[in-house]
Amino acid sequence: MQSDDRVIKEEGLDNLTDDELRGACRSRGMRTPYGEGAVTFMRKQLQEWLDLSLNRYRPIHEECCDTS
């Protein structure tokens, strides 16, 4: 799953078709609503998933306290 997450991140979440987006969300056990606002909702939840999946090993304090 994490390798699939990397591919989605590299190719760009916005480049997924609606069907690909729906499939990616389903395979991760996420809600896949239909109707107005559904695509925006799914993109947001998948983006949050990718952030957690690909950055989960980075301690939070490094992000908030980076002085470089």
Secondary structure, DSSP 8 states (H G I E B T S, - for coil): -HHHHHHHHHH-GGGS-HHHHHHHHHHTT-----STTHHHHHHHHHHHHHHHHHHTTS-HHHHHS---
